[in-house]
């Protein structure tokens, strides 16, 4: 898919620009070489120089749209979301004039913008997730995998901001679509079971939440028999949350420990948020179980991890 996109870009550049053309094309040609080698850190500054040298009236041109889109994709790939967003937004602006032609890609970029704003600006995230969902409904229909993905993403956002009833509706819709499209052994179906279970837990519907969580963890265990997989760890963590809320502390502790161990093996340095999340939850559980010494040791570990994560974020900001 990536290769096809770049070949398309080569054709576009060739059609629109004769040999010995503008300065922007020299930058674009150099950027393309690095891009094809997946050296996006080297390609991105050259794409930016190409963009800066485009004619001032080129916002709606095919070339401008693809350059903006590529810069946005590169920054997103580099986890520099704040830098990616303005290029994606400009890409959408450029697509407006020929919206029907770009509609499918427009929805994809809108969905990505929803992901970018997910943790920082819920209103913007909702705006873009809804836009993507509505376009996918129009273009692909309510029985499509992409529409189901949009339902799931918007459900994640609503769950995060406490709109649990809205999240539940979207998760149920996504789950029903995925069950019809795929099977009850598919990873996307497992994701829907997991997410629906979690929102039902948060609203106190434990009896319905438990079988869904068990179904999700069983599917993920079969997909990764060695059980050293981040999705299986997520299911362990979520099922542990459920058992903790149900007062079944021994079951919860065993699952938190399993999730913690898997996450430690996936990233042995342990300097990541998901490991800290599970460790913190296990510490809280031990405190509830009347084991303060175990809890204290884990809380201290979480504190050190979060300090390291924060320091790494600061260094990353200074780097770029």
C-alpha positions as CSV (number, residue, x, y, z in Angstrom):
1,X,0.0,0.0,0.0
2,X,2.8,2.4,0.9
3,X,4.7,1.5,-2.2
4,X,1.6,2.1,-4.4
5,X,1.1,5.5,-2.8
6,X,4.6,6.6,-3.6
7,X,4.5,5.3,-7.1
8,X,1.3,7.4,-7.5
9,X,3.1,10.4,-6.2
10,X,6.0,9.9,-8.7
11,X,3.5,9.8,-11.5
12,X,1.8,13.0,-10.2
13,X,5.0,14.8,-10.0
14,X,6.1,13.8,-13.5
15,X,2.8,14.8,-15.1
16,X,2.5,18.2,-13.4
17,X,6.2,19.2,-13.8
18,X,8.4,19.2,-16.9
19,X,12.1,18.4,-16.7
20,X,14.2,21.2,-15.3
21,X,11.2,22.3,-13.3
22,X,10.8,24.3,-10.1
23,X,13.0,24.1,-7.0
24,X,10.3,22.4,-5.0
25,X,10.5,19.4,-7.3
26,X,14.2,18.9,-6.5
27,X,13.4,18.7,-2.8
28,X,10.5,16.4,-3.5
29,X,12.6,14.0,-5.6
30,X,15.2,13.9,-2.8
31,X,12.6,13.3,-0.2
32,X,11.1,10.5,-2.2
33,X,14.4,8.6,-2.3
34,X,14.5,8.6,1.5
35,X,10.8,7.9,1.8
36,X,11.1,4.7,-0.3
37,X,13.9,3.6,2.0
38,X,11.6,4.3,5.0
39,X,14.0,6.9,6.3
40,X,11.3,9.2,7.3
41,X,13.4,11.4,9.6
42,X,15.6,12.3,6.6
43,X,12.7,12.6,4.2
44,X,10.4,14.9,6.3
45,X,12.6,18.1,6.2
46,X,12.9,17.7,2.5
47,X,9.2,17.4,2.0
48,X,8.8,20.5,4.1
49,X,11.2,22.4,1.9
50,X,9.3,21.2,-1.1
51,X,6.1,22.4,0.4
52,X,7.6,25.8,1.2
53,X,8.7,26.2,-2.4
54,X,5.3,25.3,-4.0
55,X,3.4,28.2,-5.7
56,X,1.3,30.1,-3.2
57,X,-2.0,29.1,-5.0
58,X,-1.2,25.4,-4.9
59,X,-3.3,24.4,-1.8
60,X,-5.9,22.5,-3.8
61,X,-3.3,20.9,-6.2
62,X,-2.9,17.1,-6.1
63,X,0.9,17.6,-5.4
64,X,0.3,19.9,-2.4
65,X,-2.3,17.5,-1.0
66,X,0.0,14.5,-1.3
67,X,3.0,16.4,0.2
68,X,1.0,17.6,3.2
69,X,-0.5,14.1,3.7
70,X,3.0,12.5,3.5
71,X,4.5,15.0,6.1
72,X,1.5,14.3,8.4
73,X,2.0,10.5,8.0
74,X,5.7,10.8,8.7
75,X,5.2,12.9,11.9
76,X,2.5,10.5,13.0
77,X,4.8,7.5,12.4
78,X,7.4,9.3,14.5
79,X,4.9,9.9,17.3
80,X,5.1,13.6,16.9
81,X,1.4,14.1,16.8
82,X,1.4,17.9,17.5
83,X,3.4,18.3,14.3
84,X,1.3,15.9,12.3
85,X,-2.0,17.5,13.0
86,X,-1.6,20.8,11.1
87,X,-0.4,19.0,8.0
88,X,-3.4,16.6,8.1
89,X,-5.8,19.5,8.6
90,X,-4.2,21.3,5.6
91,X,-4.6,18.1,3.6
92,X,-8.3,18.0,4.4
93,X,-8.7,21.6,3.4
94,X,-7.0,20.9,0.1
95,X,-9.3,17.9,-0.5
96,X,-12.5,20.0,-0.1
97,X,-12.6,21.3,-3.7
98,X,-12.7,17.8,-5.1
99,X,-14.2,16.1,-2.0
100,X,-16.0,13.3,-3.8
101,X,-12.7,12.1,-5.4
102,X,-10.9,12.1,-2.0
103,X,-13.8,10.9,0.2
104,X,-12.3,7.6,1.3
105,X,-8.9,9.0,2.1
106,X,-10.6,12.0,3.8
107,X,-12.3,9.7,6.2
108,X,-9.0,7.9,7.0
109,X,-7.2,11.2,7.8
110,X,-10.2,12.4,9.9
111,X,-10.0,9.1,11.9
112,X,-6.2,9.7,12.4
113,X,-6.9,13.2,13.6
114,X,-9.4,11.7,16.1
115,X,-6.6,9.5,17.4
116,X,-4.2,12.4,17.6
117,X,-6.6,14.5,19.7
118,X,-7.8,11.5,21.8
119,X,-5.7,12.2,24.8
120,X,-5.6,16.0,24.7
121,X,-8.8,17.5,23.2
122,X,-11.9,15.3,23.5
123,X,-14.1,17.8,21.6
124,X,-11.8,17.8,18.5
125,X,-11.4,14.0,18.7
126,X,-15.2,13.6,18.7
127,X,-15.5,16.0,15.8
128,X,-13.1,14.0,13.6
129,X,-14.2,10.6,14.7
130,X,-17.8,11.5,13.9
131,X,-16.8,12.9,10.6
132,X,-14.9,9.7,9.7
133,X,-17.9,7.6,10.9
134,X,-20.4,9.5,8.9
135,X,-18.3,9.4,5.7
136,X,-17.7,5.6,6.1
137,X,-21.4,5.1,6.6
138,X,-22.1,7.0,3.3
139,X,-19.3,5.4,1.3
140,X,-19.0,1.8,2.7
141,X,-22.3,1.3,4.6
142,X,-23.1,0.3,8.1
143,X,-22.0,-3.3,7.6
144,X,-18.4,-2.5,6.6
145,X,-15.3,-3.1,8.7
146,X,-14.2,0.5,8.4
147,X,-17.6,1.7,9.8
148,X,-17.2,-0.8,12.7
149,X,-13.7,0.6,13.4
150,X,-15.2,4.1,13.5
151,X,-17.9,2.9,16.0
152,X,-15.2,1.3,18.1
153,X,-12.9,4.4,18.1
154,X,-15.7,6.8,19.0
155,X,-16.8,4.3,21.7
156,X,-13.3,4.4,23.1
157,X,-13.5,8.2,23.3
158,X,-16.9,8.3,24.9
159,X,-15.8,5.7,27.4
160,X,-12.7,7.7,28.3
161,X,-14.7,10.9,29.0
162,X,-17.4,9.1,31.0
163,X,-20.2,8.9,28.4
164,X,-20.7,5.2,29.1
165,X,-24.2,4.9,27.7
166,X,-23.1,6.3,24.3
167,X,-19.9,4.1,24.4
168,X,-22.0,1.0,25.1
169,X,-24.3,1.7,22.1
170,X,-21.3,2.1,19.8
171,X,-19.5,-1.0,21.1
172,X,-22.6,-3.1,20.6
173,X,-23.0,-1.9,17.0
174,X,-19.3,-2.5,16.3
175,X,-19.5,-6.0,17.9
176,X,-22.6,-7.0,15.9
177,X,-20.9,-5.9,12.6
178,X,-17.7,-7.7,13.3
179,X,-19.5,-10.9,14.3
180,X,-21.3,-10.9,10.9
181,X,-18.3,-9.9,8.9
182,X,-15.7,-12.2,10.5
183,X,-16.3,-14.8,13.1
184,X,-16.3,-15.1,16.9
185,X,-12.6,-16.0,16.7
186,X,-11.4,-12.9,15.0
187,X,-9.2,-10.4,16.8
188,X,-11.5,-7.5,16.0
189,X,-14.4,-9.3,17.5
190,X,-12.3,-10.0,20.6
191,X,-11.6,-6.3,20.8
192,X,-15.3,-5.5,20.7
193,X,-16.0,-8.0,23.5
194,X,-13.2,-6.6,25.6
195,X,-14.3,-3.0,25.1
196,X,-18.0,-3.7,25.7
197,X,-17.1,-5.7,28.8
198,X,-15.0,-2.8,30.2
199,X,-17.8,-0.2,29.8
200,X,-20.4,-2.6,31.3
201,X,-18.0,-3.0,34.3
202,X,-17.8,0.7,34.7
203,X,-21.6,0.9,34.8
204,X,-21.9,-1.9,37.3
205,X,-23.3,-4.6,34.9
206,X,-20.9,-7.3,36.1
207,X,-23.0,-10.3,35.1
208,X,-23.0,-9.3,31.5
209,X,-19.5,-8.0,31.5
210,X,-17.9,-11.2,32.8
211,X,-18.7,-13.6,29.9
212,X,-17.7,-11.0,27.4
213,X,-14.3,-10.5,29.1
214,X,-13.9,-14.3,29.3
215,X,-14.7,-14.6,25.6
216,X,-12.2,-11.9,24.7
217,X,-9.4,-13.5,26.8
218,X,-10.1,-16.9,25.4
219,X,-9.9,-15.7,21.8
220,X,-6.7,-13.8,22.4
221,X,-5.2,-16.8,24.2
222,X,-5.8,-18.9,21.0
223,X,-4.4,-16.3,18.7
224,X,-1.2,-16.1,20.8
225,X,-0.8,-19.6,22.4
226,X,2.4,-18.5,24.2
227,X,0.3,-15.7,25.7
228,X,3.2,-13.2,25.4
229,X,1.2,-10.7,23.5
230,X,0.1,-7.2,24.4
231,X,-3.6,-7.8,23.5
232,X,-3.7,-10.9,25.8
233,X,-2.2,-8.7,28.5
234,X,-4.9,-6.1,28.0
235,X,-7.6,-8.8,28.4
236,X,-5.9,-10.0,31.6
237,X,-5.8,-6.5,33.0
238,X,-9.4,-5.8,32.1
239,X,-10.7,-9.1,33.5
240,X,-8.6,-8.3,36.7
241,X,-10.3,-4.9,36.9
242,X,-13.7,-6.7,36.7
243,X,-12.9,-9.3,39.4
244,X,-11.5,-6.5,41.6
245,X,-14.8,-4.6,41.4
246,X,-16.7,-7.8,42.0
247,X,-14.7,-8.4,45.2
248,X,-13.0,-11.5,43.8
249,X,-9.5,-10.3,44.9
250,X,-7.6,-13.6,44.5
251,X,-8.7,-14.0,40.9
252,X,-7.9,-10.3,40.2
253,X,-4.4,-10.6,41.7
254,X,-3.5,-13.6,39.6
255,X,-4.6,-11.8,36.4
256,X,-2.8,-8.6,37.3
257,X,0.4,-10.6,38.0
258,X,0.0,-12.4,34.6
259,X,-0.5,-9.1,32.8
260,X,2.4,-7.5,34.6
261,X,4.8,-10.4,33.8
262,X,3.8,-10.3,30.1
263,X,4.3,-6.6,29.8
264,X,7.7,-6.9,31.5
265,X,8.7,-9.6,29.0
266,X,7.5,-7.6,26.0
267,X,9.5,-4.6,27.1
268,X,12.1,-5.8,29.6
269,X,13.2,-2.2,30.5
270,X,9.7,-1.8,32.0
271,X,9.7,1.9,31.3
272,X,6.3,2.1,29.7
273,X,2.9,3.2,30.7
274,X,1.0,-0.1,30.4
275,X,3.5,-1.9,32.7
276,X,3.1,1.0,35.2
277,X,-0.7,0.9,34.9
278,X,-0.9,-2.8,35.8
279,X,1.7,-2.5,38.6
280,X,-0.3,0.4,40.1
281,X,-3.5,-1.6,39.9
282,X,-1.9,-4.6,41.6
283,X,-0.6,-2.3,44.3
284,X,-4.0,-0.9,44.9
285,X,-5.4,-4.4,45.1
286,X,-2.8,-5.5,47.7
287,X,-3.7,-2.4,49.8
288,X,-7.4,-3.4,49.7
289,X,-6.4,-7.0,50.6
290,X,-4.6,-5.7,53.7
291,X,-1.0,-6.3,52.4
292,X,0.5,-2.8,52.7
293,X,4.1,-3.9,52.4
294,X,3.5,-5.5,49.0
295,X,1.5,-2.5,47.9
296,X,4.3,0.0,49.0
297,X,7.0,-1.8,47.1
298,X,4.9,-1.7,43.9
299,X,3.9,1.9,44.4
300,X,7.6,2.8,44.7
301,X,8.3,0.9,41.4
302,X,5.5,2.8,39.7
303,X,6.8,6.1,40.9
304,X,10.3,5.4,39.5
305,X,8.9,4.3,36.1
306,X,6.7,7.4,35.8
307,X,9.6,9.6,36.6
308,X,11.7,7.9,33.9
309,X,8.8,8.2,31.4
310,X,8.4,11.9,32.1
311,X,12.2,12.5,31.7
312,X,12.2,10.6,28.4
313,X,9.3,12.8,27.2
314,X,11.2,16.0,28.1
315,X,14.3,14.7,26.2
316,X,12.1,13.9,23.2
317,X,10.7,17.4,23.2
318,X,14.2,18.9,23.4
319,X,15.4,16.7,20.6
320,X,12.7,17.9,18.1
